[in-house]
Amino acid sequence: MKRTLSGTKTIMGDKKMDQTQNQRPKVVAEIGCNHKGEMSIAYELIEAAKDSGAEVAKFQKRTNTELLTEEQYNAPHPNPNNSYGKTYGEHREFLEFDLSQHLLLKKKCDDVGIEYSTSVWDVTSAEELITIDPNFLKVPSACNTHFEMLEVLRDQYHGEIHLSLGMTDLKEENQIIEFFSHNNEVQRLTLYSCTSGYPVPAKDICLLEIKRLKDKYSNKVNAIGFSGHHTDTAIDLASVPLGVDWIERHFTLDRDWKGTDHSASLEPAGLKTLIKGLDLVSAALTYKETEILAIEIPQRDKLKYRK
């Protein structure tokens, strides 16, 4: 569902003003491959995401022999300390869940009351995950110009398509929008402002890209999101007044676990802090409904200077 600022009119004396009530952005707990290839840990992460207040628990799906060249598959992991196999291909296979396991993950999500989703990285994975029929599938920044895969999502899938714009130039961005404009499928698209790094320092997050995307595409696409790879939660709060509809954060049970994404992930306590902060900021982003609020009246009667 697209979340936008709903406008109402409030009369203040003879003066009218716009009253904007900002709804909290939906939060995606990006579990990805932080389950370390173990279903039991994946189940724990789903439960922790739900307990933290996230709306979505999201995973990843790759067909590694399709995604990687033979040379890439057989090469050593660039960071051997993070590897779960002798080669990069073996590492990726160790962390991969098959379609039957994704069905179990979706059932677990249904059982605990959180939405299931996943990122797809290749044509086969996209075709497989369409059969599960989640509400939305995600296109990671690395694959947003994989137009053969995008065609599968555009033409064979009927849910929402969420797409990150990390490491994407404006020419590529325009090509993506033009591609989904076929039969106006762009209306199913949610675009995420994103900087691809693990982790990303504050100076490289470029939060105002959210405003650029809102200004340029809010009348075309379904929604605008923010996918953060930083380590704190304060920056996410600043995205709320910019009108962001979705916030995606990597999620783990332990940031010290072996793997690339853990260090740029939030643990359950951090995700709870984030969501509590989003609730508070969203509740505070209003104009006054009346010139003097009800909460102010006792203080006005007691303290206000009068001649």
C-alpha positions in Angstrom: 0.0 0.0 0.0 1.3 3.4 -0.9 1.9 5.6 2.1 1.6 9.3 1.5 1.0 12.4 3.5 -2.8 12.9 3.8 -3.8 16.5 3.7 -6.8 18.0 5.6 -7.8 21.6 6.3 -8.0 23.1 9.7 -9.5 26.5 10.3 -7.5 28.7 12.7 -9.6 31.8 13.2 -10.2 33.1 9.7 -7.0 31.4 8.5 -6.8 28.0 6.7 -3.7 25.8 6.7 -2.7 22.4 5.4 -2.6 19.7 8.1 -0.2 16.9 7.1 -0.2 13.7 9.2 2.8 11.6 8.4 2.3 7.8 8.7 5.3 5.8 9.9 7.2 4.2 7.0 6.9 0.5 6.8 10.1 -1.3 7.9 11.7 -4.2 6.1 14.1 -6.3 8.1 16.5 -7.4 5.4 17.7 -10.8 6.7 19.3 -11.7 3.4 21.8 -14.4 4.0 22.5 -13.5 7.7 20.9 -16.8 8.6 24.3 -18.4 7.9 22.7 -21.1 5.8 20.7 -22.5 8.8 16.9 -22.7 8.7 16.7 -22.6 12.5 18.5 -19.2 12.6 16.3 -18.0 9.8 13.3 -18.8 11.9 14.8 -17.0 14.9 15.4 -14.0 12.7 11.8 -14.0 11.5 10.5 -14.1 15.1 12.9 -11.4 16.2 11.9 -9.1 13.2 8.3 -9.5 14.2 9.0 -8.9 17.9 11.0 -5.8 16.9 8.0 -4.3 15.1 9.0 -4.7 11.4 6.3 -5.2 8.8 8.4 -7.4 6.5 11.1 -10.1 6.9 13.1 -10.3 3.6 15.5 -12.9 2.3 17.6 -13.3 -0.9 17.5 -15.9 -3.7 20.3 -16.6 -6.1 20.9 -19.3 -8.8 24.7 -19.1 -8.4 25.7 -21.1 -11.6 23.5 -18.6 -13.6 24.6 -15.5 -11.8 28.4 -16.2 -11.6 30.8 -17.0 -14.4 32.8 -20.2 -14.1 35.8 -18.2 -13.1 33.9 -16.2 -10.5 32.4 -19.4 -9.1 35.7 -21.1 -8.7 37.6 -18.1 -7.4 38.4 -17.8 -3.7 36.2 -15.5 -1.6 37.7 -12.0 -1.6 37.7 -12.1 2.2 38.5 -15.6 3.3 37.5 -14.9 6.9 33.9 -14.4 5.8 33.8 -17.5 3.5 31.7 -20.6 4.1 33.4 -22.6 1.4 36.7 -23.1 -0.4 35.6 -21.0 -3.4 33.2 -18.1 -3.8 30.7 -20.4 -5.5 30.8 -22.9 -2.6 30.4 -20.0 -0.2 27.3 -18.8 -2.0 25.8 -22.3 -2.3 26.3 -22.8 1.5 24.2 -19.8 2.2 21.5 -20.5 -0.4 18.0 -21.8 0.4 16.0 -23.6 -2.3 12.4 -23.0 -3.3 11.0 -25.5 -0.9 12.9 -23.8 2.0 11.5 -20.4 0.9 8.0 -21.9 1.1 8.8 -22.9 4.7 10.1 -19.4 5.4 6.9 -17.9 4.0 4.8 -20.2 6.1 6.8 -19.3 9.2 6.2 -15.6 8.4 2.5 -16.2 8.0 2.5 -18.1 11.3 4.1 -15.3 13.3 2.2 -12.5 11.5 4.9 -10.8 9.5 5.0 -10.4 5.7 7.5 -12.5 3.7 9.5 -11.2 0.8 12.8 -11.8 -0.9 15.3 -10.2 -3.3 15.9 -12.1 -6.6 19.2 -11.9 -8.4 18.6 -13.8 -11.7 16.0 -15.1 -14.1 15.6 -18.5 -12.6 15.2 -17.1 -9.0 12.6 -14.6 -10.2 10.6 -17.3 -12.0 10.8 -19.6 -9.0 9.8 -16.9 -6.4 6.8 -15.7 -8.5 5.2 -19.1 -7.8 5.2 -18.3 -4.1 3.3 -15.0 -4.9 4.6 -12.7 -2.2 3.1 -9.2 -2.0 6.4 -7.8 -3.4 9.7 -9.0 -4.7 12.9 -6.9 -4.4 15.5 -6.1 -7.1 18.8 -5.4 -5.5 21.0 -2.5 -6.7 23.4 -5.0 -8.3 20.7 -6.3 -10.6 18.6 -3.3 -11.5 19.9 -3.3 -15.0 19.4 -7.0 -15.5 16.6 -6.4 -18.0 16.0 -10.0 -18.8 15.2 -10.6 -15.1 13.2 -7.3 -14.9 11.2 -8.5 -17.9 10.1 -11.6 -16.0 9.0 -9.5 -13.0 7.3 -6.9 -15.2 5.4 -9.4 -17.5 4.9 -12.5 -15.4 4.5 -11.2 -11.8 1.5 -9.2 -10.6 2.7 -8.0 -7.2 4.7 -4.9 -6.3 8.3 -4.6 -7.5 10.7 -2.9 -5.1 14.0 -1.8 -6.7 17.2 -0.2 -5.1 19.1 2.5 -7.0 22.6 2.0 -5.4 25.6 2.4 -7.8 23.2 3.5 -10.5 23.8 6.5 -12.7 21.0 8.8 -14.0 21.1 7.2 -17.5 20.5 3.8 -16.0 17.8 5.1 -13.7 15.9 6.6 -16.7 16.3 3.3 -18.6 14.7 1.5 -15.7 11.8 3.9 -15.5 11.3 3.7 -19.3 11.4 -0.1 -19.2 8.6 -0.3 -16.5 6.6 2.4 -18.2 5.6 -0.3 -20.8 1.8 -0.7 -20.2 2.2 1.6 -17.2 3.7 -1.1 -15.1 5.8 1.7 -13.4 2.8 2.1 -11.1 3.9 -1.2 -9.4 7.4 0.1 -8.7 8.8 1.3 -5.4 12.2 3.0 -5.8 14.8 2.9 -2.9 17.4 5.6 -2.4 20.5 3.6 -1.6 24.3 3.9 -1.4 26.0 0.5 -1.9 28.6 0.0 0.8 29.1 -2.1 3.9 28.9 -0.1 6.0 28.3 3.4 4.6 29.6 6.5 6.5 27.1 9.3 7.0 28.7 11.6 4.4 28.0 9.1 1.6 24.3 8.3 2.5 23.1 11.4 0.6 19.7 11.3 2.3 18.3 14.1 0.1 18.2 11.7 -2.8 14.9 10.6 -1.2 13.5 14.1 -1.9 14.9 14.0 -5.5 13.1 10.7 -6.1 9.9 12.0 -4.5 9.9 15.2 -6.6 10.7 13.3 -9.8 8.7 10.1 -9.5 6.0 10.4 -6.9 3.3 10.8 -9.5 4.6 7.8 -11.5 5.7 5.1 -9.1 3.9 3.4 -6.2 6.2 4.6 -3.4 9.7 5.8 -2.5 11.9 3.9 0.0 15.3 4.2 1.7 17.7 1.2 1.9 20.4 2.0 4.5 23.7 0.2 5.0 24.9 2.4 7.9 25.3 1.3 11.5 23.1 3.7 13.5 19.4 4.6 13.6 19.4 8.4 13.8 19.8 8.9 10.1 16.7 6.9 9.3 14.7 9.2 11.5 15.7 12.1 9.2 14.1 10.3 6.2 10.6 10.6 7.7 10.1 14.3 7.1 11.4 13.7 3.6 8.3 11.6 3.0 9.9 8.2 2.7 7.3 5.3 2.5 9.6 2.3 3.2 12.8 1.8 5.2 14.9 -1.3 4.7 17.7 -2.2 7.1 19.9 -5.3 7.2 19.0 -7.4 10.2 21.1 -10.0 12.2 21.1 -11.6 15.6 24.8 -10.8 16.1 26.9 -8.2 14.3 30.0 -10.1 15.1 29.0 -13.2 13.2 31.0 -14.3 10.1 29.8 -12.7 6.9 29.9 -9.5 4.9 26.5 -8.0 5.8 26.5 -8.5 9.6 28.6 -5.4 10.4 26.1 -3.1 8.5 23.1 -4.8 10.1 20.9 -3.9 13.1 20.5 -6.4 15.9 17.0 -6.8 17.5 17.6 -4.1 20.1 18.7 -1.7 17.4 15.7 -2.4 15.2 13.4 -1.9 18.1 15.1 1.4 18.8 14.7 2.4 15.2 11.0 1.6 15.0 10.3 3.3 18.3 12.0 6.4 17.0 10.1 6.3 13.7 6.8 6.1 15.7 7.8 9.2 17.7 9.0 11.2 14.8 6.0 10.3 12.6 3.6 11.2 15.4 5.3 14.6 15.9 5.2 15.6 12.2 2.0 17.6 12.3 0.9 21.2 12.4 -1.2 22.4 15.3 -4.9 21.5 14.9 -5.9 24.6 16.7 -4.2 27.9 17.6 -4.0 26.7 21.3 -3.8 23.0 21.8 -5.8 21.4 24.6 -2.6 20.3 26.4 -1.6 24.0 26.5 -4.8 25.4 28.0 -4.0 24.7 31.7 -0.5 26.1 31.3 -1.8 29.2 29.5 -4.4 29.8 32.3 -1.6 29.4 34.9 1.4 31.0 33.2 0.5 33.3 30.3 1.3 37.0 30.9 -1.7 39.2 30.7 -1.9 42.9 31.3 
